[in-house]
Every structure is written in C-alpha cells, then in structure tokens.
C-alpha cells in the first residue's frame, strides 16, 4: 500500500536537488519564534459552514467535497466563480462547500453512490451553479463518477466502510484513497524519480477527523504522520513570510501570472518545498514547546492565505486536478 512516509522521503530528494526554489532556514526560525509567542492552538474545524457530526452521511460529504477540491482560480480575464448561500457570497473552497450544502437543501442526492456514479456534467453544473463558471467541470464530473462507482461497487456506498478497511489509520487511509481513486493518486516525477504528494487524500483524512470532532469513524490514528498538503495558497503564504525563495526567472513567471505546467520541475519544487518548509516549522515549534501536527500548521497558514494584505505576491498558476 502507498505510504505517507513516501511523501517526506521523495520530496526531500527534490529539495536537495532543487534549482528554482529554496527554503530559507533563517526565515523558518523567525516565523517559528513569532508563532510560538502567539500561544497557537489547532485551528477549530468550521462546523458553521461544513457538514459535521458522526452520521454516516458526513463521511460521504467529506469525500465528495475533497473529490472536487481543486483548481478554483479563474482563467485570465474570466470572472471568479462565486456561490451565494444563506446570504453569504463565497469563492474558492468555501464556495464549493456552500454549493454542496445548497444541493443537500434542494434534495439533490450528492451523497448517494448511485447518483455519483452516473452524474453528468450538466447535473454537476447545476449543483455548482453560481456567478462565473468553476474550472475543470468535466474533470470534476469524471472524478465524482469514479468515486461513486468505487463506493457503490466495493464499499456498499459508505465512506465509513473504506475508513474501517484502513483500520481507522490516517496514513493507511491516505494510501487506500490514492489506490482506489486515480484522481487522488497525486504522484509527480522529478529527475526521473517519483515524487509523492497525495494532497487531497491527506486533506480528506484531516476533514474526516475535523468534521467528526475526532470521534466515531473519524477517530483516526497516526494523524501526526500526515504531511502538509501542497497546494497553491500555502506556498504563497510561505513566500510572503520569507520562508520560500524563488529564483529570479521563476519569481518573474509567477509574479506575471504566467502558467506553470503541472509536473514541470519548478512546480514540483514549489510543492516539495512547501511540505518541507512546514515540516521544518513543525520541528522548530516543538523546540519552543508548541506541539502542532503538520496538517494543523497547514490549516493555520491556509487560513492566513485568505487574508493576505494588498500587494502580496501572487500564487503560482498550475491547472491540475490535484490541487
């Protein structure tokens, strides 16, 4: 089975050979010092917006959410996709959460494996309707059909059965998700070597834990072995904080909002450096007596990324189903 330990091992090879991205260890120490004095605690899971509880449908909701949880930024010149729900207009990830909650309110069976296995692009477009259009609709529908088929044919339609097969163990569940669902099998190549990220598989474990309050089927073990989830917002924050440094050519490309191809050396370096920057932050915080798991630091930085000041350097643009 796929191992979460492969993430740290294979991404370490990348950062040791990277040419475009470096981790500033002095920056890590400065940020760790700043975070340590703030008496950090794990970020509370937002159950005002998410579907929470220990009902079986909550586990299915988390998988549906993370099956669709990628690539929200608009094409150049296109309007940003937004969804209005319960009087609040949201974009990005929170718009996705809102759209799925709205679908449940409307009686659309988005948690039913049979429905998911046959969902059409048109049906999904209705679920995700809003201002502007969400990117990669065809790819999202295909990923949902795969998830629905796997749940229906192998797990009696319930994500909790998949969790039980993994022994309620977060690393094993990450590996099982990546093996069962091709859209979760987030592996790149760098200098001829495989590089494992498993962004959405790992974040799904975190969401299952958070949505359940760490109880019942969400009482997952070995969560401390999960790594950060390499996306496009967290590296932006790490760059803003002075932890990630880009080469001049890469900085120019990112700052001019030019597309960075998925699987390109620079894109893999950004993602690998994100994982290790947070691992170094985790270690530095332990030295301060602050014990946070990597995914909890990731959550803190992602939330910070929603409130960056004007003039912040942009995030890199890579159109991919993996983040």
Buried (B, 14 or more C-beta within 10 A) or exposed (E): EBBBEBBBEBBBBBBEEBEBBBBBEEBBBBBBEEBBEEEBEBBEBEEEBBBBBBBBBBBBBBBBBBBBBBBBBBEEEEEBBBBBBEEEEBBBBBBBBBBBBBBBEEEBEBBBBEBBBEBEEEBBBEBBBBEBBBBBBEBBBBBBBBBBBBBBEEBEBBBBBBBEBBEBBBBBBBBBBBEBBEBBBBBBEBEEEEBBBBBBBBBBBBBBBBBBBEEBBBBBBBBBBBBBBBBBBBBBBBBBBEBBBBBEEBBEBBEEEEBBEBBBBBBBBBBBBBBBBBBBBBEBBEEEEBEBBBBBBBBBBBEBBEEBEEEEEBBBBBBBBBB
